[in-house]
Amino acid sequence: MKVRKYCEAAALFGQRVRMPTSDEIPEGAPPLPQIPSTGEEAFERALREAESLIESYWWAIAAVAERLLEKGYLTGEEVEAIVDEKEERAG
């Protein structure tokens, strides 16, 4: 629920931001991001981005989970080593 409240606040803040007019944007600049107009829209966008990141890094999540099942606990350094090892094998 706290995430939804944050998203609602972010959307309200976005409504108060002044977007530059087309003549204020330098030629060749990347397109401006769309600012969510509601908290629900901000939440849905954040959820989609999180799902995309999870999908992209599922190989690392699975590798860490597998090692956790074996050992029962991991340090931050061990997690980094697992991810680095998997990246080297894939690369």
Biopython code that builds the backbone (N, CA, C, O; Angstrom):
import numpy as np
from Bio.PDB.StructureBuilder import StructureBuilder

atoms = [
    (1, "MET", "N", (0.816, -1.195, 0.000)),
    (1, "MET", "CA", (0.000, 0.000, 0.000)),
    (1, "MET", "C", (0.857, 1.254, 0.000)),
    (1, "MET", "O", (0.466, 2.261, -0.591)),
    (2, "LYS", "N", (2.017, 1.219, 0.649)),
    (2, "LYS", "CA", (2.888, 2.385, 0.672)),
    (2, "LYS", "C", (3.367, 2.738, -0.729)),
    (2, "LYS", "O", (3.543, 3.915, -1.044)),
    (3, "VAL", "N", (3.580, 1.726, -1.581)),
    (3, "VAL", "CA", (4.007, 1.982, -2.954)),
    (3, "VAL", "C", (2.930, 2.758, -3.690)),
    (3, "VAL", "O", (3.229, 3.702, -4.421)),
    (4, "ARG", "N", (1.693, 2.369, -3.503)),
    (4, "ARG", "CA", (0.598, 3.085, -4.170)),
    (4, "ARG", "C", (0.530, 4.547, -3.709)),
    (4, "ARG", "O", (0.291, 5.442, -4.520)),
    (5, "LYS", "N", (0.738, 4.789, -2.414)),
    (5, "LYS", "CA", (0.715, 6.168, -1.913)),
    (5, "LYS", "C", (1.874, 6.970, -2.510)),
    (5, "LYS", "O", (1.708, 8.136, -2.868)),
    (6, "TYR", "N", (3.033, 6.347, -2.614)),
    (6, "TYR", "CA", (4.178, 7.015, -3.238)),
    (6, "TYR", "C", (3.869, 7.349, -4.691)),
    (6, "TYR", "O", (4.160, 8.451, -5.156)),
    (7, "CYS", "N", (3.285, 6.407, -5.397)),
    (7, "CYS", "CA", (2.954, 6.632, -6.805)),
    (7, "CYS", "C", (1.937, 7.756, -6.954)),
    (7, "CYS", "O", (2.029, 8.565, -7.877)),
    (8, "GLU", "N", (0.977, 7.805, -6.055)),
    (8, "GLU", "CA", (-0.017, 8.884, -6.096)),
    (8, "GLU", "C", (0.660, 10.236, -5.879)),
    (8, "GLU", "O", (0.355, 11.204, -6.574)),
    (9, "ALA", "N", (1.580, 10.301, -4.915)),
    (9, "ALA", "CA", (2.310, 11.549, -4.665)),
    (9, "ALA", "C", (3.168, 11.923, -5.872)),
    (9, "ALA", "O", (3.243, 13.093, -6.247)),
    (10, "ALA", "N", (3.815, 10.925, -6.477)),
    (10, "ALA", "CA", (4.647, 11.191, -7.652)),
    (10, "ALA", "C", (3.798, 11.716, -8.811)),
    (10, "ALA", "O", (4.213, 12.624, -9.531)),
    (11, "ALA", "N", (2.615, 11.143, -8.985)),
    (11, "ALA", "CA", (1.725, 11.600, -10.050)),
    (11, "ALA", "C", (1.269, 13.034, -9.801)),
    (11, "ALA", "O", (1.215, 13.842, -10.727)),
    (12, "LEU", "N", (0.944, 13.347, -8.553)),
    (12, "LEU", "CA", (0.537, 14.715, -8.232)),
    (12, "LEU", "C", (1.677, 15.684, -8.479)),
    (12, "LEU", "O", (1.462, 16.777, -9.002)),
    (13, "PHE", "N", (2.892, 15.291, -8.106)),
    (13, "PHE", "CA", (4.061, 16.140, -8.361)),
    (13, "PHE", "C", (4.241, 16.329, -9.866)),
    (13, "PHE", "O", (4.522, 17.434, -10.330)),
    (14, "GLY", "N", (4.078, 15.246, -10.622)),
    (14, "GLY", "CA", (4.217, 15.320, -12.070)),
    (14, "GLY", "C", (3.229, 16.279, -12.701)),
    (14, "GLY", "O", (3.529, 16.906, -13.717)),
    (15, "GLN", "N", (2.058, 16.394, -12.107)),
    (15, "GLN", "CA", (1.050, 17.310, -12.630)),
    (15, "GLN", "C", (1.471, 18.764, -12.416)),
    (15, "GLN", "O", (0.980, 19.663, -13.098)),
    (16, "ARG", "N", (2.378, 18.989, -11.474)),
    (16, "ARG", "CA", (2.816, 20.348, -11.180)),
    (16, "ARG", "C", (4.089, 20.723, -11.942)),
    (16, "ARG", "O", (4.538, 21.868, -11.878)),
    (17, "VAL", "N", (4.660, 19.773, -12.652)),
    (17, "VAL", "CA", (5.895, 20.027, -13.394)),
    (17, "VAL", "C", (5.548, 20.724, -14.701)),
    (17, "VAL", "O", (4.610, 20.333, -15.396)),
    (18, "ARG", "N", (6.309, 21.755, -15.027)),
    (18, "ARG", "CA", (6.093, 22.448, -16.295)),
    (18, "ARG", "C", (6.891, 21.747, -17.377)),
    (18, "ARG", "O", (8.118, 21.669, -17.303)),
    (19, "MET", "N", (6.201, 21.242, -18.372)),
    (19, "MET", "CA", (6.864, 20.580, -19.479)),
    (19, "MET", "C", (7.335, 21.645, -20.469)),
    (19, "MET", "O", (6.618, 22.609, -20.736)),
    (20, "PRO", "N", (8.545, 21.469, -21.013)),
    (20, "PRO", "CA", (9.023, 22.452, -21.988)),
    (20, "PRO", "C", (8.189, 22.398, -23.268)),
    (20, "PRO", "O", (7.666, 21.350, -23.646)),
    (21, "THR", "N", (8.081, 23.533, -23.910)),
    (21, "THR", "CA", (7.375, 23.576, -25.192)),
    (21, "THR", "C", (8.295, 23.013, -26.267)),
    (21, "THR", "O", (9.498, 22.873, -26.044)),
    (22, "SER", "N", (7.745, 22.694, -27.417)),
    (22, "SER", "CA", (8.532, 22.071, -28.489)),
    (22, "SER", "C", (9.695, 22.949, -28.941)),
    (22, "SER", "O", (10.733, 22.425, -29.347)),
    (23, "ASP", "N", (9.546, 24.275, -28.880)),
    (23, "ASP", "CA", (10.654, 25.142, -29.306)),
    (23, "ASP", "C", (11.745, 25.265, -28.235)),
    (23, "ASP", "O", (12.815, 25.804, -28.520)),
    (24, "GLU", "N", (11.502, 24.785, -27.024)),
    (24, "GLU", "CA", (12.511, 24.799, -25.961)),
    (24, "GLU", "C", (13.362, 23.529, -25.940)),
    (24, "GLU", "O", (14.368, 23.465, -25.233)),
    (25, "ILE", "N", (12.963, 22.531, -26.707)),
    (25, "ILE", "CA", (13.681, 21.254, -26.732)),
    (25, "ILE", "C", (14.717, 21.295, -27.842)),
    (25, "ILE", "O", (14.376, 21.576, -28.991)),
    (26, "PRO", "N", (15.985, 21.019, -27.518)),
    (26, "PRO", "CA", (17.028, 21.037, -28.550)),
    (26, "PRO", "C", (16.768, 19.982, -29.623)),
    (26, "PRO", "O", (16.205, 18.922, -29.348)),
    (27, "GLU", "N", (17.180, 20.283, -30.823)),
    (27, "GLU", "CA", (17.018, 19.340, -31.924)),
    (27, "GLU", "C", (17.821, 18.069, -31.644)),
    (27, "GLU", "O", (18.968, 18.143, -31.203)),
    (28, "GLY", "N", (17.232, 16.924, -31.895)),
    (28, "GLY", "CA", (17.901, 15.650, -31.672)),
    (28, "GLY", "C", (17.813, 15.131, -30.250)),
    (28, "GLY", "O", (18.339, 14.060, -29.946)),
    (29, "ALA", "N", (17.149, 15.882, -29.370)),
    (29, "ALA", "CA", (17.005, 15.439, -27.979)),
    (29, "ALA", "C", (16.071, 14.231, -27.933)),
    (29, "ALA", "O", (15.155, 14.122, -28.749)),
    (30, "PRO", "N", (16.299, 13.328, -26.988)),
    (30, "PRO", "CA", (15.385, 12.185, -26.879)),
    (30, "PRO", "C", (13.993, 12.667, -26.479)),
    (30, "PRO", "O", (13.846, 13.742, -25.898)),
    (31, "PRO", "N", (12.981, 11.873, -26.791)),
    (31, "PRO", "CA", (11.621, 12.293, -26.429)),
    (31, "PRO", "C", (11.462, 12.396, -24.914)),
    (31, "PRO", "O", (12.090, 11.661, -24.151)),
    (32, "LEU", "N", (10.615, 13.317, -24.508)),
    (32, "LEU", "CA", (10.354, 13.492, -23.079)),
    (32, "LEU", "C", (9.569, 12.296, -22.552)),
    (32, "LEU", "O", (8.711, 11.758, -23.252)),
    (33, "PRO", "N", (9.861, 11.879, -21.319)),
    (33, "PRO", "CA", (9.089, 10.765, -20.749)),
    (33, "PRO", "C", (7.661, 11.208, -20.477)),
    (33, "PRO", "O", (7.403, 12.372, -20.167)),
    (34, "GLN", "N", (6.743, 10.266, -20.596)),
    (34, "GLN", "CA", (5.356, 10.550, -20.272)),
    (34, "GLN", "C", (5.217, 10.514, -18.752)),
    (34, "GLN", "O", (5.605, 9.536, -18.112)),
    (35, "ILE", "N", (4.677, 11.555, -18.190)),
    (35, "ILE", "CA", (4.477, 11.632, -16.745)),
    (35, "ILE", "C", (3.109, 11.048, -16.421)),
    (35, "ILE", "O", (2.101, 11.483, -16.978)),
    (36, "PRO", "N", (3.066, 10.064, -15.523)),
    (36, "PRO", "CA", (1.769, 9.480, -15.168)),
    (36, "PRO", "C", (0.839, 10.548, -14.605)),
    (36, "PRO", "O", (1.268, 11.437, -13.869)),
    (37, "SER", "N", (-0.439, 10.447, -14.962)),
    (37, "SER", "CA", (-1.401, 11.445, -14.484)),
    (37, "SER", "C", (-2.112, 11.003, -13.214)),
    (37, "SER", "O", (-2.757, 11.815, -12.550)),
    (38, "THR", "N", (-2.001, 9.722, -12.870)),
    (38, "THR", "CA", (-2.636, 9.229, -11.644)),
    (38, "THR", "C", (-1.671, 8.308, -10.911)),
    (38, "THR", "O", (-0.701, 7.813, -11.486)),
    (39, "GLY", "N", (-1.951, 8.094, -9.650)),
    (39, "GLY", "CA", (-1.145, 7.161, -8.878)),
    (39, "GLY", "C", (-1.253, 5.751, -9.424)),
    (39, "GLY", "O", (-0.271, 5.008, -9.440)),
    (40, "GLU", "N", (-2.436, 5.382, -9.869)),
    (40, "GLU", "CA", (-2.647, 4.038, -10.437)),
    (40, "GLU", "C", (-1.791, 3.851, -11.690)),
    (40, "GLU", "O", (-1.186, 2.796, -11.880)),
    (41, "GLU", "N", (-1.742, 4.867, -12.536)),
    (41, "GLU", "CA", (-0.926, 4.795, -13.748)),
    (41, "GLU", "C", (0.559, 4.681, -13.392)),
    (41, "GLU", "O", (1.289, 3.914, -14.020)),
    (42, "ALA", "N", (1.007, 5.440, -12.390)),
    (42, "ALA", "CA", (2.403, 5.365, -11.962)),
    (42, "ALA", "C", (2.707, 3.989, -11.393)),
    (42, "ALA", "O", (3.768, 3.425, -11.661)),
    (43, "PHE", "N", (1.779, 3.441, -10.605)),
    (43, "PHE", "CA", (1.958, 2.112, -10.028)),
    (43, "PHE", "C", (2.042, 1.053, -11.127)),
    (43, "PHE", "O", (2.914, 0.186, -11.086)),
    (44, "GLU", "N", (1.151, 1.120, -12.097)),
    (44, "GLU", "CA", (1.146, 0.146, -13.190)),
    (44, "GLU", "C", (2.431, 0.230, -14.004)),
    (44, "GLU", "O", (2.975, -0.797, -14.411)),
    (45, "ARG", "N", (2.915, 1.433, -14.243)),
    (45, "ARG", "CA", (4.168, 1.595, -14.985)),
    (45, "ARG", "C", (5.339, 1.006, -14.198)),
    (45, "ARG", "O", (6.185, 0.310, -14.759)),
    (46, "ALA", "N", (5.380, 1.291, -12.899)),
    (46, "ALA", "CA", (6.454, 0.743, -12.061)),
    (46, "ALA", "C", (6.382, -0.780, -12.022)),
    (46, "ALA", "O", (7.413, -1.453, -12.044)),
    (47, "LEU", "N", (5.181, -1.320, -11.964)),
    (47, "LEU", "CA", (5.003, -2.767, -11.947)),
    (47, "LEU", "C", (5.511, -3.393, -13.247)),
    (47, "LEU", "O", (6.198, -4.414, -13.214)),
    (48, "ARG", "N", (5.180, -2.794, -14.382)),
    (48, "ARG", "CA", (5.663, -3.307, -15.679)),
    (48, "ARG", "C", (7.180, -3.260, -15.758)),
    (48, "ARG", "O", (7.806, -4.201, -16.247)),
    (49, "GLU", "N", (7.779, -2.170, -15.280)),
    (49, "GLU", "CA", (9.238, -2.062, -15.301)),
    (49, "GLU", "C", (9.877, -3.111, -14.397)),
    (49, "GLU", "O", (10.901, -3.695, -14.752)),
    (50, "ALA", "N", (9.281, -3.352, -13.234)),
    (50, "ALA", "CA", (9.799, -4.375, -12.314)),
    (50, "ALA", "C", (9.703, -5.756, -12.948)),
    (50, "ALA", "O", (10.640, -6.550, -12.854)),
    (51, "GLU", "N", (8.581, -6.046, -13.587)),
    (51, "GLU", "CA", (8.422, -7.340, -14.254)),
    (51, "GLU", "C", (9.459, -7.519, -15.347)),
    (51, "GLU", "O", (9.997, -8.612, -15.524)),
    (52, "SER", "N", (9.742, -6.457, -16.077)),
    (52, "SER", "CA", (10.747, -6.517, -17.142)),
    (52, "SER", "C", (12.143, -6.794, -16.571)),
    (52, "SER", "O", (12.898, -7.599, -17.117)),
    (53, "LEU", "N", (12.471, -6.121, -15.473)),
    (53, "LEU", "CA", (13.775, -6.348, -14.844)),
    (53, "LEU", "C", (13.899, -7.779, -14.319)),
    (53, "LEU", "O", (14.942, -8.416, -14.469)),
    (54, "ILE", "N", (12.838, -8.270, -13.708)),
    (54, "ILE", "CA", (12.858, -9.643, -13.197)),
    (54, "ILE", "C", (13.063, -10.621, -14.347)),
    (54, "ILE", "O", (13.842, -11.567, -14.230)),
    (55, "GLU", "N", (12.375, -10.399, -15.439)),
    (55, "GLU", "CA", (12.528, -11.273, -16.609)),
    (55, "GLU", "C", (13.960, -11.215, -17.145)),
    (55, "GLU", "O", (14.536, -12.245, -17.497)),
    (56, "SER", "N", (14.527, -10.022, -17.205)),
    (56, "SER", "CA", (15.890, -9.855, -17.720)),
    (56, "SER", "C", (16.937, -10.530, -16.844)),
    (56, "SER", "O", (17.933, -11.050, -17.347)),
    (57, "TYR", "N", (16.712, -10.522, -15.538)),
    (57, "TYR", "CA", (17.710, -11.056, -14.604)),
    (57, "TYR", "C", (17.275, -12.373, -13.960)),
    (57, "TYR", "O", (17.809, -12.762, -12.922)),
    (58, "TRP", "N", (16.310, -13.057, -14.571)),
    (58, "TRP", "CA", (15.832, -14.296, -13.985)),
    (58, "TRP", "C", (16.961, -15.315, -13.824)),
    (58, "TRP", "O", (16.989, -16.065, -12.848)),
    (59, "TRP", "N", (17.880, -15.342, -14.771)),
    (59, "TRP", "CA", (19.009, -16.282, -14.699)),
    (59, "TRP", "C", (19.802, -16.071, -13.409)),
    (59, "TRP", "O", (20.240, -17.040, -12.787)),
    (60, "ALA", "N", (19.987, -14.824, -13.005)),
    (60, "ALA", "CA", (20.736, -14.530, -11.783)),
    (60, "ALA", "C", (19.900, -14.868, -10.546)),
    (60, "ALA", "O", (20.421, -15.400, -9.566)),
    (61, "ILE", "N", (18.624, -14.560, -10.597)),
    (61, "ILE", "CA", (17.734, -14.867, -9.474)),
    (61, "ILE", "C", (17.710, -16.372, -9.247)),
    (61, "ILE", "O", (17.795, -16.830, -8.108)),
    (62, "ALA", "N", (17.597, -17.144, -10.327)),
    (62, "ALA", "CA", (17.556, -18.605, -10.215)),
    (62, "ALA", "C", (18.874, -19.154, -9.677)),
    (62, "ALA", "O", (18.873, -20.065, -8.849)),
    (63, "ALA", "N", (19.998, -18.606, -10.141)),
    (63, "ALA", "CA", (21.303, -19.077, -9.675)),
    (63, "ALA", "C", (21.487, -18.812, -8.184)),
    (63, "ALA", "O", (21.986, -19.669, -7.456)),
    (64, "VAL", "N", (21.089, -17.641, -7.735)),
    (64, "VAL", "CA", (21.202, -17.298, -6.314)),
    (64, "VAL", "C", (20.251, -18.166, -5.489)),
    (64, "VAL", "O", (20.624, -18.640, -4.416)),
    (65, "ALA", "N", (19.040, -18.376, -5.973)),
    (65, "ALA", "CA", (18.072, -19.205, -5.254)),
    (65, "ALA", "C", (18.582, -20.641, -5.121)),
    (65, "ALA", "O", (18.437, -21.264, -4.068)),
    (66, "GLU", "N", (19.175, -21.156, -6.188)),
    (66, "GLU", "CA", (19.712, -22.516, -6.157)),
    (66, "GLU", "C", (20.800, -22.652, -5.084)),
    (66, "GLU", "O", (20.819, -23.619, -4.323)),
    (67, "ARG", "N", (21.700, -21.669, -5.039)),
    (67, "ARG", "CA", (22.767, -21.706, -4.047)),
    (67, "ARG", "C", (22.216, -21.526, -2.635)),
    (67, "ARG", "O", (22.724, -22.129, -1.689)),
    (68, "LEU", "N", (21.179, -20.700, -2.489)),
    (68, "LEU", "CA", (20.538, -20.529, -1.185)),
    (68, "LEU", "C", (19.941, -21.841, -0.690)),
    (68, "LEU", "O", (20.024, -22.156, 0.497)),
    (69, "LEU", "N", (19.344, -22.599, -1.593)),
    (69, "LEU", "CA", (18.784, -23.892, -1.218)),
    (69, "LEU", "C", (19.883, -24.840, -0.739)),
    (69, "LEU", "O", (19.673, -25.642, 0.171)),
    (70, "GLU", "N", (21.048, -24.737, -1.358)),
    (70, "GLU", "CA", (22.175, -25.590, -0.976)),
    (70, "GLU", "C", (22.758, -25.184, 0.377)),
    (70, "GLU", "O", (22.973, -26.030, 1.245)),
    (71, "LYS", "N", (23.014, -23.884, 0.552)),
    (71, "LYS", "CA", (23.717, -23.393, 1.741)),
    (71, "LYS", "C", (22.813, -22.904, 2.864)),
    (71, "LYS", "O", (23.152, -23.046, 4.039)),
    (72, "GLY", "N", (21.674, -22.333, 2.514)),
    (72, "GLY", "CA", (20.777, -21.800, 3.525)),
    (72, "GLY", "C", (20.950, -20.309, 3.780)),
    (72, "GLY", "O", (20.037, -19.666, 4.297)),
    (73, "TYR", "N", (22.099, -19.749, 3.428)),
    (73, "TYR", "CA", (22.347, -18.305, 3.586)),
    (73, "TYR", "C", (23.482, -17.922, 2.642)),
    (73, "TYR", "O", (24.274, -18.774, 2.239)),
    (74, "LEU", "N", (23.558, -16.659, 2.296)),
    (74, "LEU", "CA", (24.629, -16.134, 1.443)),
    (74, "LEU", "C", (24.989, -14.739, 1.913)),
    (74, "LEU", "O", (24.138, -13.996, 2.401)),
    (75, "THR", "N", (26.252, -14.390, 1.762)),
    (75, "THR", "CA", (26.677, -13.013, 2.011)),
    (75, "THR", "C", (26.504, -12.226, 0.711)),
    (75, "THR", "O", (26.294, -12.805, -0.355)),
    (76, "GLY", "N", (26.594, -10.930, 0.813)),
    (76, "GLY", "CA", (26.528, -10.088, -0.378)),
    (76, "GLY", "C", (27.638, -10.425, -1.357)),
    (76, "GLY", "O", (27.425, -10.436, -2.570)),
    (77, "GLU", "N", (28.816, -10.697, -0.831)),
    (77, "GLU", "CA", (29.956, -11.043, -1.686)),
    (77, "GLU", "C", (29.704, -12.356, -2.424)),
    (77, "GLU", "O", (30.070, -12.496, -3.592)),
    (78, "GLU", "N", (29.083, -13.309, -1.745)),
    (78, "GLU", "CA", (28.778, -14.587, -2.390)),
    (78, "GLU", "C", (27.755, -14.403, -3.512)),
    (78, "GLU", "O", (27.868, -15.027, -4.568)),
    (79, "VAL", "N", (26.768, -13.557, -3.285)),
    (79, "VAL", "CA", (25.774, -13.283, -4.322)),
    (79, "VAL", "C", (26.464, -12.659, -5.534)),
    (79, "VAL", "O", (26.215, -13.066, -6.668)),
    (80, "GLU", "N", (27.321, -11.685, -5.300)),
    (80, "GLU", "CA", (28.047, -11.051, -6.399)),
    (80, "GLU", "C", (28.888, -12.069, -7.161)),
    (80, "GLU", "O", (28.932, -12.034, -8.391)),
    (81, "ALA", "N", (29.552, -12.972, -6.450)),
    (81, "ALA", "CA", (30.384, -13.989, -7.092)),
    (81, "ALA", "C", (29.542, -14.926, -7.959)),
    (81, "ALA", "O", (29.959, -15.291, -9.058)),
    (82, "ILE", "N", (28.369, -15.315, -7.477)),
    (82, "ILE", "CA", (27.478, -16.181, -8.251)),
    (82, "ILE", "C", (27.065, -15.493, -9.541)),
    (82, "ILE", "O", (27.124, -16.089, -10.617)),
    (83, "VAL", "N", (26.647, -14.243, -9.433)),
    (83, "VAL", "CA", (26.193, -13.490, -10.605)),
    (83, "VAL", "C", (27.357, -13.292, -11.568)),
    (83, "VAL", "O", (27.196, -13.480, -12.774)),
    (84, "ASP", "N", (28.533, -12.914, -11.055)),
    (84, "ASP", "CA", (29.705, -12.720, -11.922)),
    (84, "ASP", "C", (30.063, -14.009, -12.648)),
    (84, "ASP", "O", (30.364, -13.993, -13.841)),
    (85, "GLU", "N", (30.030, -15.133, -11.917)),
    (85, "GLU", "CA", (30.362, -16.449, -12.498)),
    (85, "GLU", "C", (29.397, -16.788, -13.631)),
    (85, "GLU", "O", (29.824, -17.247, -14.690)),
    (86, "LYS", "N", (28.106, -16.566, -13.419)),
    (86, "LYS", "CA", (27.097, -16.872, -14.444)),
    (86, "LYS", "C", (27.260, -15.962, -15.653)),
    (86, "LYS", "O", (27.080, -16.404, -16.788)),
    (87, "GLU", "N", (27.601, -14.686, -15.422)),
    (87, "GLU", "CA", (27.814, -13.756, -16.537)),
    (87, "GLU", "C", (29.002, -14.177, -17.373)),
    (87, "GLU", "O", (28.950, -14.108, -18.601)),
    (88, "GLU", "N", (30.095, -14.622, -16.718)),
    (88, "GLU", "CA", (31.292, -15.047, -17.442)),
    (88, "GLU", "C", (31.001, -16.273, -18.302)),
    (88, "GLU", "O", (31.463, -16.351, -19.441)),
    (89, "ARG", "N", (30.246, -17.224, -17.775)),
    (89, "ARG", "CA", (29.895, -18.422, -18.539)),
    (89, "ARG", "C", (29.030, -18.087, -19.745)),
    (89, "ARG", "O", (29.177, -18.674, -20.817)),
    (90, "ALA", "N", (28.114, -17.120, -19.548)),
    (90, "ALA", "CA", (27.200, -16.733, -20.636)),
    (90, "ALA", "C", (27.913, -15.888, -21.686)),
    (90, "ALA", "O", (27.579, -15.940, -22.870)),
    (91, "GLY", "N", (28.901, -15.108, -21.241)),
    (91, "GLY", "CA", (29.576, -14.161, -22.138)),
    (91, "GLY", "C", (30.568, -14.805, -22.992)),
    (91, "GLY", "O", (31.215, -14.137, -23.798)),
]
sb = StructureBuilder()
sb.init_structure("model")
sb.init_model(0)
sb.init_chain("A")
sb.init_seg("    ")
for serial, (resi, resn, name, xyz) in enumerate(atoms, 1):
    if name == "N":
        sb.init_residue(resn, " ", resi, " ")
    sb.init_atom(name, np.array(xyz, "f"), 0.0, 1.0, " ", f" {name:<3s}", serial, name[0])
structure = sb.get_structure()
